[in-house]
Amino acid sequence: MKNYSFTPKGVCSKLITFGIDEEGRLRNVKFTSGCPGNLAAISKLVEGANPNDIIRILKGNDCAGRGTSCADQLAIALEAALAEA
């Protein structure tokens, strides 16, 4: 499994870490800081998912008019990870 770390911008979360396993599935998504209940739920919901599906679902999600959200930042992090692979 390849592990990634991403510093989000414009949101309360300070760090997003995750892995993509050999089968291309998302694993161990963790947010540092932010809304603990919501971010723990997102982490559980995306476990084992295809990163491209998660990007499609979460990209552009807005939090309080910020133009982004922790979910959107996860989508951006996944795009960067896939581009790197």
Disulfide bonds with the S-S distance in Angstrom:
none
